[in-house]
Amino acid sequence: MSHTNLRRSWVSSANGHSDFPLQNLPLGIFSRAGASPRGGVAIGDLILDLGAVAELLDGLAKIAAQAASTNSLNAYFALGAEPRRALRTALLCLLDENSDQQAELHPLLYLQTDCQMHLPAKVGDYTDFYVGIHHAMNVGKLFRPDNPLLPNYKYVPIGYHGRASTLDVSGTALRRPHGQTLAPGSEVPDFGPCKRLDYELELGIWIGTGNRLGQPIAIGQAAEHIAGFCLLNDWSARDLQAWEYQPLGPFLSKSFATSVSPWVVSAEALEPFRAAQQPRPAGDPQPLPYLNDANDQQHGALAIELEVLLLTAAMREAELPPERLALSHTRHMYWTVAQLVAHHSANGCKLQPGDLFGSGTLSGPEPGQFGSLLEMTEGGKHPITLSNGETRRFLEDGDEVILKARCNLPGLPPIGFGECRGKVLPALR
Ligand code: CA
């Protein structure tokens, strides 16, 4: 176990904190009542103001803290890995139980419960991938029982261009969308409120340094272009999607809302939770050379547990806790995050600091591991029954979906991502 893993903080709530112990130190954008949004770092139940703490730093760490002091992390992301690591090292010292700067830091800390969180960055472009192979299989079976995976899946990291303008931070409610749907047996679509609203459990990937137009990012360098990770819920209107998706893929069925968790968990915090990519099943092709890197295959996967919980209006009324719908894992990614960066830029496409990727729904192979209701209910055929007796085929108004993620391996202090939550509001009349 490395020295970092044994360290404790003088911020007492950090020690043993389920999400934000000293070893995590994720960045986000927060505001207090009457104050403008600014960058902060989560430590236990508190947030440390990065602009203020910059006064106590020097060198690259100071530059990074200053870049993170505004109302978005784009400038901080653009600095790349070295200043980010310098700031992390400095924060580990300042917040360590042996720090001699506790008195200076006390006034720069705020209770998270007194603060509002904002989107971490101004997102130029948002791309949603489809790397959860069990999700691709489960959904493919609903549409093509004999041929669930299309032949390109094992060669190309499949994705589509999502809508950046409708990204919002955890806690923002979403409105049930209207759209065109084709009723079973009908040949002409109706326009009206979505009847098959769903969530998708995904890992979000924040791009740090970008690339110049026309200059692909090599697979060996791709991981260095990732600033950090979050949770992402790709809200999906399945009835709109089924009607509109051919031949160009999802459009209005996805572009009405996407939720992300507010804290950016850095690659450095996840370093102890790196893993080898799962071996491909016998008979699968190896990645083409531009996506194949020995180091990435050995260390480029992630060991993150992912969870979906549901809190219905009736459960809220009865003061019941949210109920777990699924427990999944990032090991179900068929492609590594570095492969996504290398593939996205392989044609020369320009990635920019603050661009966001979604992994695609990360389902496991077994019931209880499915990252969408579409899979849990087999397209609405088999409703699930909740422990209070309610049933669901898809989401009802008042339902709140909560995504969580944690890294938990023997001998390491666990770290978490916080929450990504969103409540469904009724459609406009
Ligand atoms: Ca998705």
Residues whose N, C-alpha, C, O or C-beta is under 5 A from the ligand:
A	BS01	CA	D128 F129 E200 D234 G360 T361
